[in-house]
């Protein structure tokens, strides 16, 4: 078992419940394939640096999880079919950093005020 | 030629060894790596504030010759910048 971080970029025109559906779908896939979700971060609607498939913005979902090769296979299979996803990135880590949240605006502003 | 130059540099580092007043002293500034400090910033693809400092206006990666980042950290930096570019963050 090792630690992974997955970031999913979905299309801009999804409604809020649809984004939650995508989120819960991938959390279920991970826990279904001998994995374990540690943390889910919602980065919200962000602007792209440049256009991706004619979209200017996208919803970002960040999932930190524990798993093995089978979980990754399962995720990659499902993502290939999924039409609502623009980009996907999975990175292996030795240790997960759960404290720092770079895209949480309220938290970063609080740190500045201190 | 290279060997000779090195010898010359060594001699001229000491200002007392100068042959005349008008001979140039070659001062070399050796900057230290800004990322290898103790408790330095974490290099990560989510840390956009840090990555934007090492990228030009056209999102090209700046060379370590200009930014004086150590070679190990520069390798890590380029990898993280490329990850951020995949996600459309940079």
N, CA and C atoms of all chains as a GROMACS GRO file, in nm:
protein
  612
    1UNK      N    1   0.085  -0.121   0.000
    1UNK     CA    2   0.000   0.000   0.000
    1UNK      C    3   0.088   0.125   0.000
    2UNK      N    4   0.055   0.218  -0.085
    2UNK     CA    5   0.130   0.344  -0.086
    2UNK      C    6   0.031   0.460  -0.102
    3UNK      N    7   0.082   0.580  -0.083
    3UNK     CA    8  -0.005   0.698  -0.084
    3UNK      C    9  -0.005   0.764  -0.220
    4UNK      N   10  -0.121   0.816  -0.257
    4UNK     CA   11  -0.134   0.883  -0.386
    4UNK      C   12  -0.214   1.012  -0.371
    5UNK      N   13  -0.190   1.103  -0.464
    5UNK     CA   14  -0.272   1.223  -0.475
    5UNK      C   15  -0.329   1.231  -0.615
    6UNK      N   16  -0.460   1.246  -0.623
    6UNK     CA   17  -0.523   1.253  -0.755
    6UNK      C   18  -0.593   1.386  -0.771
    7UNK      N   19  -0.572   1.452  -0.884
    7UNK     CA   20  -0.642   1.575  -0.914
    7UNK      C   21  -0.722   1.556  -1.042
    8UNK      N   22  -0.852   1.586  -1.036
    8UNK     CA   23  -0.938   1.571  -1.152
    8UNK      C   24  -0.986   1.709  -1.196
    9UNK      N   25  -0.980   1.737  -1.325
    9UNK     CA   26  -1.034   1.861  -1.379
    9UNK      C   27  -1.155   1.827  -1.463
   10UNK      N   28  -1.272   1.880  -1.423
   10UNK     CA   29  -1.394   1.851  -1.498
   10UNK      C   30  -1.436   1.972  -1.580
   11UNK      N   31  -1.535   1.950  -1.665
   11UNK     CA   32  -1.582   2.057  -1.752
   11UNK      C   33  -1.651   2.166  -1.670
   12UNK      N   34  -1.656   2.285  -1.732
   12UNK     CA   35  -1.707   2.402  -1.662
   12UNK      C   36  -1.859   2.398  -1.646
   13UNK      N   37  -1.931   2.339  -1.742
   13UNK     CA   38  -2.076   2.353  -1.744
   13UNK      C   39  -2.149   2.249  -1.659
   14UNK      N   40  -2.079   2.183  -1.566
   14UNK     CA   41  -2.147   2.090  -1.476
   14UNK      C   42  -2.209   2.170  -1.361
   15UNK      N   43  -2.328   2.126  -1.316
   15UNK     CA   44  -2.390   2.192  -1.201
   15UNK      C   45  -2.330   2.136  -1.072
   16UNK      N   46  -2.360   2.204  -0.960
   16UNK     CA   47  -2.298   2.167  -0.832
   16UNK      C   48  -2.327   2.022  -0.791
   17UNK      N   49  -2.452   1.974  -0.800
   17UNK     CA   50  -2.475   1.833  -0.765
   17UNK      C   51  -2.403   1.735  -0.857
   18UNK      N   52  -2.385   1.773  -0.985
   18UNK     CA   53  -2.315   1.684  -1.079
   18UNK      C   54  -2.167   1.671  -1.042
   19UNK      N   55  -2.109   1.783  -0.995
   19UNK     CA   56  -1.968   1.778  -0.953
   19UNK      C   57  -1.954   1.687  -0.832
   20UNK      N   58  -2.052   1.698  -0.740
   20UNK     CA   59  -2.048   1.611  -0.622
   20UNK      C   60  -2.061   1.464  -0.660
   21UNK      N   61  -2.141   1.440  -0.765
   21UNK     CA   62  -2.157   1.303  -0.812
   21UNK      C   63  -2.024   1.247  -0.860
   22UNK      N   64  -1.951   1.327  -0.938
   22UNK     CA   65  -1.819   1.284  -0.988
   22UNK      C   66  -1.727   1.252  -0.872
   23UNK      N   67  -1.732   1.342  -0.772
   23UNK     CA   68  -1.647   1.326  -0.653
   23UNK      C   69  -1.677   1.195  -0.581
   24UNK      N   70  -1.807   1.172  -0.555
   24UNK     CA   71  -1.844   1.051  -0.479
   24UNK      C   72  -1.820   0.925  -0.563
   25UNK      N   73  -1.831   0.941  -0.697
   25UNK     CA   74  -1.810   0.826  -0.786
   25UNK      C   75  -1.667   0.774  -0.773
   26UNK      N   76  -1.570   0.866  -0.777
   26UNK     CA   77  -1.431   0.823  -0.771
   26UNK      C   78  -1.390   0.781  -0.631
   27UNK      N   79  -1.454   0.841  -0.529
   27UNK     CA   80  -1.427   0.796  -0.392
   27UNK      C   81  -1.475   0.652  -0.375
   28UNK      N   82  -1.590   0.621  -0.435
   28UNK     CA   83  -1.643   0.483  -0.427
   28UNK      C   84  -1.553   0.385  -0.501
   29UNK      N   85  -1.502   0.428  -0.618
   29UNK     CA   86  -1.416   0.339  -0.696
   29UNK      C   87  -1.291   0.303  -0.616
   30UNK      N   88  -1.235   0.406  -0.548
   30UNK     CA   89  -1.112   0.382  -0.470
   30UNK      C   90  -1.139   0.286  -0.356
   31UNK      N   91  -1.248   0.313  -0.281
   31UNK     CA   92  -1.275   0.226  -0.165
   31UNK      C   93  -1.322   0.088  -0.209
   32UNK      N   94  -1.376   0.080  -0.333
   32UNK     CA   95  -1.419  -0.050  -0.383
   32UNK      C   96  -1.304  -0.140  -0.424
   33UNK      N   97  -1.193  -0.079  -0.470
   33UNK     CA   98  -1.080  -0.157  -0.522
   33UNK      C   99  -0.965  -0.158  -0.422
   34UNK      N  100  -0.991  -0.207  -0.304
   34UNK     CA  101  -0.891  -0.225  -0.197
   34UNK      C  102  -0.810  -0.098  -0.169
   35UNK      N  103  -0.877   0.017  -0.174
   35UNK     CA  104  -0.812   0.143  -0.140
   35UNK      C  105  -0.882   0.211  -0.024
   36UNK      N  106  -0.831   0.326   0.014
   36UNK     CA  107  -0.889   0.396   0.129
   36UNK      C  108  -0.872   0.547   0.108
   37UNK      N  109  -0.984   0.621   0.108
   37UNK     CA  110  -0.978   0.766   0.088
   37UNK      C  111  -0.935   0.833   0.219
   38UNK      N  112  -0.832   0.917   0.211
   38UNK     CA  113  -0.784   0.986   0.330
   38UNK      C  114  -0.848   1.123   0.342
   39UNK      N  115  -0.851   1.196   0.231
   39UNK     CA  116  -0.901   1.333   0.237
   39UNK      C  117  -0.947   1.376   0.099
   40UNK      N  118  -1.054   1.459   0.096
   40UNK     CA  119  -1.100   1.516  -0.030
   40UNK      C  120  -1.101   1.667  -0.019
   41UNK      N  121  -1.036   1.734  -0.114
   41UNK     CA  122  -1.033   1.880  -0.116
   41UNK      C  123  -1.107   1.928  -0.240
   42UNK      N  124  -1.192   2.032  -0.219
   42UNK     CA  125  -1.258   2.094  -0.335
   42UNK      C  126  -1.190   2.229  -0.360
   43UNK      N  127  -1.129   2.241  -0.476
   43UNK     CA  128  -1.063   2.368  -0.509
   43UNK      C  129  -1.161   2.464  -0.575
   44UNK      N  130  -1.276   2.415  -0.620
   44UNK     CA  131  -1.377   2.501  -0.680
   44UNK      C  132  -1.350   2.528  -0.827
   45UNK      N  133  -1.418   2.633  -0.877
   45UNK     CA  134  -1.406   2.670  -1.019
   45UNK      C  135  -1.285   2.760  -1.038
   46UNK      N  136  -1.187   2.715  -1.114
   46UNK     CA  137  -1.064   2.793  -1.135
   46UNK      C  138  -1.045   2.823  -1.284
   47UNK      N  139  -0.977   2.936  -1.311
   47UNK     CA  140  -0.944   2.970  -1.450
   47UNK      C  141  -0.823   2.891  -1.495
   48UNK      N  142  -0.825   2.848  -1.623
   48UNK     CA  143  -0.707   2.783  -1.680
   48UNK      C  144  -0.606   2.889  -1.725
   49UNK      N  145  -0.480   2.848  -1.732
   49UNK     CA  146  -0.378   2.939  -1.786
   49UNK      C  147  -0.396   2.956  -1.936
   50UNK      N  148  -0.438   2.848  -2.002
   50UNK     CA  149  -0.473   2.857  -2.144
   50UNK      C  150  -0.592   2.764  -2.170
   51UNK      N  151  -0.650   2.780  -2.290
   51UNK     CA  152  -0.771   2.702  -2.319
   51UNK      C  153  -0.740   2.553  -2.327
   52UNK      N  154  -0.829   2.472  -2.270
   52UNK     CA  155  -0.819   2.327  -2.283
   52UNK      C  156  -0.948   2.278  -2.348
   53UNK      N  157  -0.938   2.226  -2.468
   53UNK     CA  158  -1.054   2.178  -2.544
   53UNK      C  159  -1.165   2.284  -2.548
   54UNK      N  160  -1.127   2.408  -2.573
   54UNK     CA  161  -1.220   2.520  -2.584
   54UNK      C  162  -1.294   2.555  -2.454
   55UNK      N  163  -1.242   2.514  -2.342
   55UNK     CA  164  -1.298   2.556  -2.214
   55UNK      C  165  -1.200   2.651  -2.145
   56UNK      N  166  -1.257   2.754  -2.081
   56UNK     CA  167  -1.171   2.851  -2.011
   56UNK      C  168  -1.158   2.824  -1.863
   57UNK      N  169  -1.255   2.750  -1.806
   57UNK     CA  170  -1.252   2.723  -1.663
   57UNK      C  171  -1.283   2.576  -1.637
   58UNK      N  172  -1.257   2.535  -1.512
   58UNK     CA  173  -1.288   2.396  -1.478
   58UNK      C  174  -1.302   2.377  -1.329
   59UNK      N  175  -1.379   2.275  -1.291
   59UNK     CA  176  -1.392   2.238  -1.150
   59UNK      C  177  -1.276   2.145  -1.114
   60UNK      N  178  -1.211   2.175  -1.002
   60UNK     CA  179  -1.097   2.094  -0.959
   60UNK      C  180  -1.136   2.011  -0.837
   61UNK      N  181  -1.109   1.882  -0.843
   61UNK     CA  182  -1.133   1.793  -0.729
   61UNK      C  183  -1.000   1.724  -0.695
   62UNK      N  184  -0.963   1.730  -0.567
   62UNK     CA  185  -0.834   1.677  -0.523
   62UNK      C  186  -0.859   1.567  -0.421
   63UNK      N  187  -0.814   1.447  -0.449
   63UNK     CA  188  -0.838   1.333  -0.359
   63UNK      C  189  -0.704   1.276  -0.313
   64UNK      N  190  -0.688   1.263  -0.182
   64UNK     CA  191  -0.569   1.196  -0.128
   64UNK      C  192  -0.610   1.059  -0.080
   65UNK      N  193  -0.542   0.955  -0.128
   65UNK     CA  194  -0.585   0.820  -0.093
   65UNK      C  195  -0.468   0.723  -0.079
   66UNK      N  196  -0.502   0.607  -0.024
   66UNK     CA  197  -0.405   0.501  -0.004
   66UNK      C  198  -0.451   0.385  -0.091
   67UNK      N  199  -0.358   0.322  -0.162
   67UNK     CA  200  -0.402   0.212  -0.248
   67UNK      C  201  -0.286   0.137  -0.307
   68UNK      N  202  -0.316   0.048  -0.403
   68UNK     CA  203  -0.210  -0.028  -0.471
   68UNK      C  204  -0.234  -0.024  -0.621
   69UNK      N  205  -0.165  -0.107  -0.694
   69UNK     CA  206  -0.172  -0.104  -0.839
   69UNK      C  207  -0.311  -0.129  -0.894
   70UNK      N  208  -0.387  -0.213  -0.823
   70UNK     CA  209  -0.522  -0.246  -0.871
   70UNK      C  210  -0.613  -0.124  -0.870
   71UNK      N  211  -0.603  -0.043  -0.764
   71UNK     CA  212  -0.687   0.077  -0.755
   71UNK      C  213  -0.656   0.172  -0.870
   72UNK      N  214  -0.528   0.187  -0.900
   72UNK     CA  215  -0.489   0.277  -1.009
   72UNK      C  216  -0.544   0.228  -1.142
   73UNK      N  217  -0.535   0.097  -1.164
   73UNK     CA  218  -0.588   0.039  -1.288
   73UNK      C  219  -0.736   0.071  -1.303
   74UNK      N  220  -0.809   0.050  -1.192
   74UNK     CA  221  -0.954   0.070  -1.193
   74UNK      C  222  -0.989   0.216  -1.224
   75UNK      N  223  -0.915   0.309  -1.160
   75UNK     CA  224  -0.941   0.451  -1.181
   75UNK      C  225  -0.913   0.488  -1.326
   76UNK      N  226  -0.798   0.444  -1.377
   76UNK     CA  227  -0.761   0.480  -1.514
   76UNK      C  228  -0.860   0.427  -1.617
   77UNK      N  229  -0.914   0.306  -1.590
   77UNK     CA  230  -1.015   0.250  -1.679
   77UNK      C  231  -1.138   0.340  -1.686
   78UNK      N  232  -1.186   0.382  -1.567
   78UNK     CA  233  -1.309   0.460  -1.558
   78UNK      C  234  -1.290   0.600  -1.616
   79UNK      N  235  -1.170   0.656  -1.598
   79UNK     CA  236  -1.147   0.793  -1.644
   79UNK      C  237  -1.142   0.800  -1.796
   80UNK      N  238  -1.093   0.693  -1.859
   80UNK     CA  239  -1.085   0.692  -2.005
   80UNK      C  240  -1.223   0.703  -2.069
   81UNK      N  241  -1.325   0.644  -2.002
   81UNK     CA  242  -1.461   0.645  -2.058
   81UNK      C  243  -1.534   0.774  -2.024
   82UNK      N  244  -1.496   0.835  -1.911
   82UNK     CA  245  -1.572   0.949  -1.859
   82UNK      C  246  -1.561   1.071  -1.952
   83UNK      N  247  -1.678   1.124  -1.992
   83UNK     CA  248  -1.677   1.237  -2.086
   83UNK      C  249  -1.662   1.372  -2.018
   84UNK      N  250  -1.698   1.378  -1.889
   84UNK     CA  251  -1.701   1.509  -1.821
   84UNK      C  252  -1.564   1.550  -1.768
   85UNK      N  253  -1.462   1.466  -1.788
   85UNK     CA  254  -1.330   1.495  -1.732
   85UNK      C  255  -1.234   1.543  -1.840
   86UNK      N  256  -1.168   1.656  -1.813
   86UNK     CA  257  -1.072   1.711  -1.909
   86UNK      C  258  -0.930   1.661  -1.884
   87UNK      N  259  -0.886   1.672  -1.759
   87UNK     CA  260  -0.750   1.631  -1.726
   87UNK      C  261  -0.749   1.550  -1.596
   88UNK      N  262  -0.645   1.470  -1.581
   88UNK     CA  263  -0.633   1.386  -1.462
   88UNK      C  264  -0.484   1.365  -1.432
   89UNK      N  265  -0.449   1.370  -1.304
   89UNK     CA  266  -0.308   1.354  -1.265
   89UNK      C  267  -0.300   1.277  -1.134
   90UNK      N  268  -0.228   1.165  -1.135
   90UNK     CA  269  -0.209   1.088  -1.012
   90UNK      C  270  -0.060   1.084  -0.981
   91UNK      N  271  -0.025   1.117  -0.858
   91UNK     CA  272   0.116   1.121  -0.818
   91UNK      C  273   0.138   1.041  -0.691
   92UNK      N  274   0.246   0.964  -0.690
   92UNK     CA  275   0.277   0.880  -0.575
   92UNK      C  276   0.360   0.959  -0.474
   93UNK      N  277   0.327   0.942  -0.347
   93UNK     CA  278   0.402   1.009  -0.241
   93UNK      C  279   0.442   0.908  -0.135
   94UNK      N  280   0.556   0.939  -0.070
   94UNK     CA  281   0.595   0.854   0.042
   94UNK      C  282   0.513   0.890   0.165
   95UNK      N  283   0.481   1.018   0.176
   95UNK     CA  284   0.408   1.066   0.293
   95UNK      C  285   0.314   1.176   0.246
   96UNK      N  286   0.191   1.177   0.298
   96UNK     CA  287   0.095   1.279   0.255
   96UNK      C  288   0.103   1.399   0.349
   97UNK      N  289   0.102   1.519   0.288
   97UNK     CA  290   0.099   1.642   0.367
   97UNK      C  291  -0.046   1.686   0.380
   98UNK      N  292  -0.105   1.660   0.498
   98UNK     CA  293  -0.248   1.687   0.516
   98UNK      C  294  -0.275   1.827   0.570
   99UNK      N  295  -0.173   1.895   0.619
   99UNK     CA  296  -0.197   2.025   0.684
   99UNK      C  297  -0.209   2.138   0.584
  100UNK      N  298  -0.118   2.140   0.486
  100UNK     CA  299  -0.113   2.253   0.392
  100UNK      C  300  -0.221   2.241   0.286
  101UNK      N  301  -0.301   2.348   0.273
  101UNK     CA  302  -0.400   2.353   0.165
  101UNK      C  303  -0.376   2.481   0.086
  102UNK      N  304  -0.316   2.465  -0.034
  102UNK     CA  305  -0.277   2.582  -0.111
  102UNK      C  306  -0.396   2.653  -0.175
  103UNK      N  307  -0.505   2.580  -0.196
  103UNK     CA  308  -0.617   2.640  -0.268
  103UNK      C  309  -0.736   2.672  -0.179
  104UNK      N  310  -0.716   2.665  -0.046
  104UNK     CA  311  -0.822   2.703   0.046
  104UNK      C  312  -0.804   2.851   0.080
  105UNK      N  313  -0.892   2.936   0.022
  105UNK     CA  314  -0.872   3.080   0.033
  105UNK      C  315  -0.885   3.130   0.177
  106UNK      N  316  -0.984   3.077   0.248
  106UNK     CA  317  -1.008   3.126   0.385
  106UNK      C  318  -0.888   3.096   0.474
  107UNK      N  319  -0.833   2.975   0.457
  107UNK     CA  320  -0.722   2.935   0.544
  107UNK      C  321  -0.598   3.018   0.517
  108UNK      N  322  -0.568   3.039   0.387
  108UNK     CA  323  -0.447   3.114   0.354
  108UNK      C  324  -0.458   3.259   0.400
  109UNK      N  325  -0.579   3.315   0.393
  109UNK     CA  326  -0.597   3.453   0.439
  109UNK      C  327  -0.580   3.463   0.590
  110UNK      N  328  -0.626   3.360   0.659
  110UNK     CA  329  -0.609   3.358   0.804
  110UNK      C  330  -0.462   3.357   0.843
  111UNK      N  331  -0.383   3.279   0.769
  111UNK     CA  332  -0.240   3.271   0.799
  111UNK      C  333  -0.171   3.404   0.775
  112UNK      N  334  -0.218   3.474   0.672
  112UNK     CA  335  -0.161   3.606   0.644
  112UNK      C  336  -0.191   3.703   0.757
  113UNK      N  337  -0.316   3.698   0.809
  113UNK     CA  338  -0.358   3.791   0.915
  113UNK      C  339  -0.277   3.768   1.043
  114UNK      N  340  -0.243   3.641   1.066
  114UNK     CA  341  -0.163   3.613   1.186
  114UNK      C  342  -0.025   3.677   1.174
  115UNK      N  343   4.519   2.647  -2.211
  115UNK     CA  344   4.476   2.784  -2.181
  115UNK      C  345   4.396   2.791  -2.052
  116UNK      N  346   4.309   2.693  -2.032
  116UNK     CA  347   4.222   2.697  -1.915
  116UNK      C  348   4.302   2.693  -1.786
  117UNK      N  349   4.404   2.607  -1.787
  117UNK     CA  350   4.484   2.593  -1.665
  117UNK      C  351   4.550   2.724  -1.628
  118UNK      N  352   4.601   2.790  -1.729
  118UNK     CA  353   4.672   2.915  -1.704
  118UNK      C  354   4.577   3.018  -1.642
  119UNK      N  355   4.454   3.024  -1.698
  119UNK     CA  356   4.358   3.121  -1.647
  119UNK      C  357   4.330   3.098  -1.499
  120UNK      N  358   4.317   2.972  -1.463
  120UNK     CA  359   4.287   2.940  -1.324
  120UNK      C  360   4.396   2.992  -1.232
  121UNK      N  361   4.519   2.969  -1.274
  121UNK     CA  362   4.632   3.013  -1.191
  121UNK      C  363   4.626   3.164  -1.173
  122UNK      N  364   4.599   3.232  -1.283
  122UNK     CA  365   4.596   3.379  -1.280
  122UNK      C  366   4.488   3.427  -1.183
  123UNK      N  367   4.371   3.362  -1.186
  123UNK     CA  368   4.262   3.401  -1.098
  123UNK      C  369   4.300   3.386  -0.951
  124UNK      N  370   4.368   3.279  -0.924
  124UNK     CA  371   4.404   3.254  -0.784
  124UNK      C  372   4.496   3.363  -0.732
  125UNK      N  373   4.587   3.402  -0.816
  125UNK     CA  374   4.683   3.502  -0.772
  125UNK      C  375   4.615   3.637  -0.750
  126UNK      N  376   4.523   3.670  -0.841
  126UNK     CA  377   4.466   3.803  -0.835
  126UNK      C  378   4.356   3.816  -0.729
  127UNK      N  379   4.321   3.706  -0.664
  127UNK     CA  380   4.217   3.716  -0.560
  127UNK      C  381   4.266   3.801  -0.442
  128UNK      N  382   4.391   3.790  -0.412
  128UNK     CA  383   4.445   3.871  -0.305
  128UNK      C  384   4.482   4.008  -0.360
  129UNK      N  385   4.422   4.116  -0.307
  129UNK     CA  386   4.449   4.249  -0.363
  129UNK      C  387   4.595   4.293  -0.347
  130UNK      N  388   4.666   4.236  -0.250
  130UNK     CA  389   4.806   4.276  -0.231
  130UNK      C  390   4.896   4.220  -0.340
  131UNK      N  391   4.849   4.118  -0.408
  131UNK     CA  392   4.930   4.056  -0.511
  131UNK      C  393   4.920   4.128  -0.644
  132UNK      N  394   4.842   4.235  -0.650
  132UNK     CA  395   4.824   4.306  -0.776
  132UNK      C  396   4.956   4.369  -0.823
  133UNK      N  397   4.972   4.367  -0.955
  133UNK     CA  398   5.096   4.422  -1.010
  133UNK      C  399   5.091   4.574  -1.013
  134UNK      N  400   4.971   4.628  -1.049
  134UNK     CA  401   4.957   4.773  -1.046
  134UNK      C  402   4.819   4.809  -0.993
  135UNK      N  403   4.798   4.936  -0.966
  135UNK     CA  404   4.670   4.981  -0.912
  135UNK      C  405   4.556   4.962  -1.012
  136UNK      N  406   4.590   4.971  -1.142
  136UNK     CA  407   4.484   4.970  -1.243
  136UNK      C  408   4.448   4.832  -1.291
  137UNK      N  409   4.518   4.735  -1.237
  137UNK     CA  410   4.483   4.597  -1.275
  137UNK      C  411   4.348   4.561  -1.215
  138UNK      N  412   4.268   4.493  -1.297
  138UNK     CA  413   4.132   4.463  -1.251
  138UNK      C  414   4.132   4.351  -1.147
  139UNK      N  415   4.056   4.371  -1.042
  139UNK     CA  416   4.033   4.260  -0.949
  139UNK      C  417   3.906   4.190  -0.994
  140UNK      N  418   3.915   4.056  -1.010
  140UNK     CA  419   3.793   3.989  -1.054
  140UNK      C  420   3.713   3.941  -0.934
  141UNK      N  421   3.610   4.017  -0.906
  141UNK     CA  422   3.521   3.981  -0.795
  141UNK      C  423   3.413   3.889  -0.848
  142UNK      N  424   3.396   3.776  -0.784
  142UNK     CA  425   3.289   3.687  -0.825
  142UNK      C  426   3.190   3.673  -0.712
  143UNK      N  427   3.064   3.700  -0.744
  143UNK     CA  428   2.960   3.684  -0.643
  143UNK      C  429   2.911   3.540  -0.646
  144UNK      N  430   2.925   3.473  -0.538
  144UNK     CA  431   2.872   3.337  -0.533
  144UNK      C  432   2.743   3.341  -0.453
  145UNK      N  433   2.630   3.339  -0.526
  145UNK     CA  434   2.500   3.342  -0.459
  145UNK      C  435   2.466   3.202  -0.410
  146UNK      N  436   2.398   3.198  -0.298
  146UNK     CA  437   2.357   3.067  -0.248
  146UNK      C  438   2.218   3.034  -0.299
  147UNK      N  439   2.188   2.904  -0.303
  147UNK     CA  440   2.058   2.860  -0.354
  147UNK      C  441   1.945   2.907  -0.262
  148UNK      N  442   1.844   2.977  -0.314
  148UNK     CA  443   1.736   3.030  -0.229
  148UNK      C  444   1.640   2.923  -0.178
  149UNK      N  445   1.647   2.801  -0.236
  149UNK     CA  446   1.551   2.697  -0.196
  149UNK      C  447   1.609   2.598  -0.097
  150UNK      N  448   1.745   2.601  -0.081
  150UNK     CA  449   1.808   2.501   0.007
  150UNK      C  450   1.828   2.552   0.150
  151UNK      N  451   1.756   2.659   0.187
  151UNK     CA  452   1.770   2.710   0.324
  151UNK      C  453   1.699   2.614   0.420
  152UNK      N  454   1.736   2.622   0.546
  152UNK     CA  455   1.667   2.542   0.646
  152UNK      C  456   1.522   2.593   0.658
  153UNK      N  457   1.427   2.502   0.666
  153UNK     CA  458   1.284   2.535   0.668
  153UNK      C  459   1.244   2.618   0.546
  154UNK      N  460   1.305   2.589   0.434
  154UNK     CA  461   1.274   2.661   0.311
  154UNK      C  462   1.137   2.622   0.257
  155UNK      N  463   1.093   2.689   0.149
  155UNK     CA  464   0.962   2.659   0.092
  155UNK      C  465   0.957   2.519   0.031
  156UNK      N  466   0.838   2.460   0.034
  156UNK     CA  467   0.820   2.325  -0.021
  156UNK      C  468   0.796   2.336  -0.171
  157UNK      N  469   0.873   2.260  -0.248
  157UNK     CA  470   0.854   2.261  -0.394
  157UNK      C  471   0.746   2.161  -0.428
  158UNK      N  472   0.632   2.212  -0.475
  158UNK     CA  473   0.518   2.124  -0.503
  158UNK      C  474   0.437   2.187  -0.616
  159UNK      N  475   0.368   2.104  -0.694
  159UNK     CA  476   0.293   2.159  -0.806
  159UNK      C  477   0.172   2.241  -0.762
  160UNK      N  478   0.132   2.229  -0.636
  160UNK     CA  479   0.020   2.309  -0.586
  160UNK      C  480   0.066   2.446  -0.536
  161UNK      N  481   0.196   2.459  -0.511
  161UNK     CA  482   0.249   2.584  -0.457
  161UNK      C  483   0.278   2.681  -0.571
  162UNK      N  484   0.169   2.742  -0.626
  162UNK     CA  485   0.184   2.822  -0.748
  162UNK      C  486   0.263   2.949  -0.725
  163UNK      N  487   0.252   3.005  -0.603
  163UNK     CA  488   0.323   3.130  -0.574
  163UNK      C  489   0.473   3.112  -0.594
  164UNK      N  490   0.524   2.997  -0.551
  164UNK     CA  491   0.667   2.969  -0.563
  164UNK      C  492   0.705   2.943  -0.709
  165UNK      N  493   0.623   2.863  -0.778
  165UNK     CA  494   0.657   2.823  -0.916
  165UNK      C  495   0.657   2.944  -1.009
  166UNK      N  496   0.566   3.040  -0.983
  166UNK     CA  497   0.557   3.155  -1.073
  166UNK      C  498   0.682   3.240  -1.068
  167UNK      N  499   0.759   3.231  -0.959
  167UNK     CA  500   0.883   3.308  -0.948
  167UNK      C  501   0.990   3.254  -1.043
  168UNK      N  502   0.982   3.125  -1.078
  168UNK     CA  503   1.087   3.063  -1.158
  168UNK      C  504   1.043   3.036  -1.302
  169UNK      N  505   0.951   3.122  -1.350
  169UNK     CA  506   0.895   3.104  -1.483
  169UNK      C  507   0.885   3.242  -1.548
  170UNK      N  508   0.910   3.250  -1.681
  170UNK     CA  509   0.900   3.379  -1.748
  170UNK      C  510   0.754   3.414  -1.775
  171UNK      N  511   0.733   3.528  -1.842
  171UNK     CA  512   0.596   3.569  -1.874
  171UNK      C  513   0.528   3.470  -1.967
  172UNK      N  514   0.607   3.408  -2.054
  172UNK     CA  515   0.550   3.312  -2.149
  172UNK      C  516   0.550   3.169  -2.095
  173UNK      N  517   0.565   3.157  -1.961
  173UNK     CA  518   0.565   3.027  -1.894
  173UNK      C  519   0.680   2.937  -1.936
  174UNK      N  520   0.795   2.998  -1.966
  174UNK     CA  521   0.915   2.918  -1.990
  174UNK      C  522   0.990   2.906  -1.858
  175UNK      N  523   1.055   2.793  -1.839
  175UNK     CA  524   1.130   2.771  -1.715
  175UNK      C  525   1.261   2.849  -1.719
  176UNK      N  526   1.288   2.926  -1.613
  176UNK     CA  527   1.412   3.003  -1.607
  176UNK      C  528   1.530   2.911  -1.575
  177UNK      N  529   1.645   2.941  -1.633
  177UNK     CA  530   1.762   2.855  -1.612
  177UNK      C  531   1.822   2.882  -1.474
  178UNK      N  532   1.889   2.781  -1.420
  178UNK     CA  533   1.945   2.794  -1.285
  178UNK      C  534   2.063   2.891  -1.285
  179UNK      N  535   2.118   2.920  -1.403
  179UNK     CA  536   2.227   3.018  -1.411
  179UNK      C  537   2.177   3.155  -1.366
  180UNK      N  538   2.051   3.186  -1.400
  180UNK     CA  539   1.994   3.316  -1.366
  180UNK      C  540   1.943   3.316  -1.221
  181UNK      N  541   1.877   3.209  -1.182
  181UNK     CA  542   1.812   3.209  -1.050
  181UNK      C  543   1.902   3.153  -0.940
  182UNK      N  544   2.015   3.095  -0.977
  182UNK     CA  545   2.111   3.035  -0.882
  182UNK      C  546   2.047   2.932  -0.790
  183UNK      N  547   1.961   2.848  -0.848
  183UNK     CA  548   1.905   2.734  -0.774
  183UNK      C  549   2.001   2.616  -0.792
  184UNK      N  550   2.018   2.538  -0.687
  184UNK     CA  551   2.110   2.425  -0.696
  184UNK      C  552   2.056   2.321  -0.794
  185UNK      N  553   2.146   2.238  -0.846
  185UNK     CA  554   2.107   2.150  -0.958
  185UNK      C  555   2.002   2.048  -0.915
  186UNK      N  556   2.012   1.999  -0.791
  186UNK     CA  557   1.914   1.903  -0.744
  186UNK      C  558   1.776   1.963  -0.735
  187UNK      N  559   1.770   2.086  -0.681
  187UNK     CA  560   1.639   2.152  -0.665
  187UNK      C  561   1.583   2.195  -0.800
  188UNK      N  562   1.672   2.228  -0.893
  188UNK     CA  563   1.627   2.270  -1.026
  188UNK      C  564   1.557   2.154  -1.097
  189UNK      N  565   1.611   2.031  -1.079
  189UNK     CA  566   1.548   1.914  -1.139
  189UNK      C  567   1.408   1.896  -1.085
  190UNK      N  568   1.394   1.913  -0.952
  190UNK     CA  569   1.264   1.897  -0.888
  190UNK      C  570   1.168   2.005  -0.936
  191UNK      N  571   1.220   2.128  -0.946
  191UNK     CA  572   1.138   2.242  -0.988
  191UNK      C  573   1.078   2.218  -1.126
  192UNK      N  574   1.165   2.174  -1.222
  192UNK     CA  575   1.115   2.156  -1.358
  192UNK      C  576   1.006   2.050  -1.362
  193UNK      N  577   1.024   1.942  -1.281
  193UNK     CA  578   0.922   1.838  -1.279
  193UNK      C  579   0.789   1.891  -1.226
  194UNK      N  580   0.796   1.972  -1.119
  194UNK     CA  581   0.673   2.023  -1.058
  194UNK      C  582   0.604   2.124  -1.150
  195UNK      N  583   0.686   2.206  -1.221
  195UNK     CA  584   0.628   2.303  -1.314
  195UNK      C  585   0.554   2.231  -1.426
  196UNK      N  586   0.612   2.120  -1.473
  196UNK     CA  587   0.548   2.045  -1.581
  196UNK      C  588   0.417   1.983  -1.534
  197UNK      N  589   0.414   1.938  -1.408
  197UNK     CA  590   0.290   1.882  -1.353
  197UNK      C  591   0.182   1.989  -1.349
  198UNK      N  592   0.220   2.111  -1.305
  198UNK     CA  593   0.122   2.220  -1.296
  198UNK      C  594   0.070   2.257  -1.435
  199UNK      N  595   0.158   2.244  -1.536
  199UNK     CA  596   0.116   2.277  -1.673
  199UNK      C  597   0.016   2.175  -1.725
  200UNK      N  598   0.031   2.048  -1.686
  200UNK     CA  599  -0.063   1.945  -1.730
  200UNK      C  600  -0.203   1.977  -1.682
  201UNK      N  601  -0.212   2.026  -1.556
  201UNK     CA  602  -0.344   2.054  -1.498
  201UNK      C  603  -0.398   2.191  -1.540
  202UNK      N  604  -0.321   2.267  -1.620
  202UNK     CA  605  -0.368   2.397  -1.663
  202UNK      C  606  -0.361   2.503  -1.556
  203UNK      N  607  -0.275   2.484  -1.456
  203UNK     CA  608  -0.263   2.583  -1.350
  203UNK      C  609  -0.162   2.692  -1.384
  204UNK      N  610  -0.062   2.657  -1.466
  204UNK     CA  611   0.042   2.756  -1.502
  204UNK      C  612   0.030   2.794  -1.648
   0.00000   0.00000   0.00000
